[in-house]
């Protein structure tokens, strides 16, 4: 098993543990809303400390139910993930394109320098003796 595969499996195991352990250990037992968001918990804490507290502003849009609020939050997260995935994919594609272009640019120079010299219209080039015994281009 390669090193990258081991790292990926450990990360997957850690994510699964983060999702399952709070439920398995009963960390939310005894609460009205066991896994309420930070905003709801902050609002509850503030009203316990200062019952007459008035918020400075109100939301622009108040969803009619918690399910719709959760759906809108999930939509926002999905759009953000899509934008990030597009950006990183674009960067990777550009980098791969640049590497391919550099490889193609360098490849013809390597092929021409390693290729044998053409013999020309009169046949193979001969050395100074004119016998044709020496290889092309040698004296």
C-alpha angles and dihedrals in degrees: 000000000000124000093249091052091052092049092049092050091049091050091049090050091050092051091049090049091051090053099043106034098067090052095043094047093046095234092161097049118126096027127109091228105021098192103027119160124260092256092058092045091049091049091051092048092048094050090049091052098038113017093184094054114137118200115240093231140002129235118270091229127021112198114227094236142015091249092059090046090053091047091051090049091050090049090051091050091048092050091049092049090049092052092049092046091049092050095048092043091051092050092048092047092050092049092049090047092051091049091049092048091050091049092050091047093051096041098069091051090053093047094051094047093049096042119098117257116261114255097225129224098298096056129259118349114253132208125253093282092062093222096117091231096115123075120260115284097013125115 
